[in-house]
Amino acid sequence: MEFENLKLKCECGGAMEKIKTEWKGIEIRGWKCHRCHEEIINPADAQKALEIERARKKNLLTVKLRKVGKSNVVTVPQPIIEAEHLKEGQMLEWKIEAGKLFLAS
């Protein structure tokens, strides 16, 4: 279902406008009532925000080291890319602390 084109009316009878807001540092879309200020979150964004939050709480994700051509690559899961606002082409750094390897943005 395409939520972008929905025209919503609040239970109080007020008109709702599209908004962008934040939940735990994650930008989400939704609607807000002019009259009672009730907010409704876009269901697709709510699902994505929950996945990002779960990934943050786990604090550990397992990925496979792969060979592409003559290079070795590690993929970064989409929830982490979104949570950390990483962009294609962005330079990232590896660092080692206490014998553990970390990816720093």
Stockholm file with secondary structure:
# STOCKHOLM 1.0

chainA/1-105         MEFENLKLKCECGGAMEKIKTEWKGIEIRGWKCHRCHEEIINPADAQKALEIERARKKNLLTVKLRKVGKSNVVTVPQPIIEAEHLKEGQMLEWKIEAGKLFLAS
#=GR chainA/1-105 SS CCCTTCCCBCTTSCBEEEEEEEETTEEEEEEEETTTCCEEECHHHHHHHHHHHHHHHHCCCCCCEEEETTEEEECCCHHHHHHTTCCTTCCCEEEEETTEEEEEC
#=GC SS_cons         CCCTTCCCBCTTSCBEEEEEEEETTEEEEEEEETTTCCEEECHHHHHHHHHHHHHHHHCCCCCCEEEETTEEEECCCHHHHHHTTCCTTCCCEEEEETTEEEEEC
//
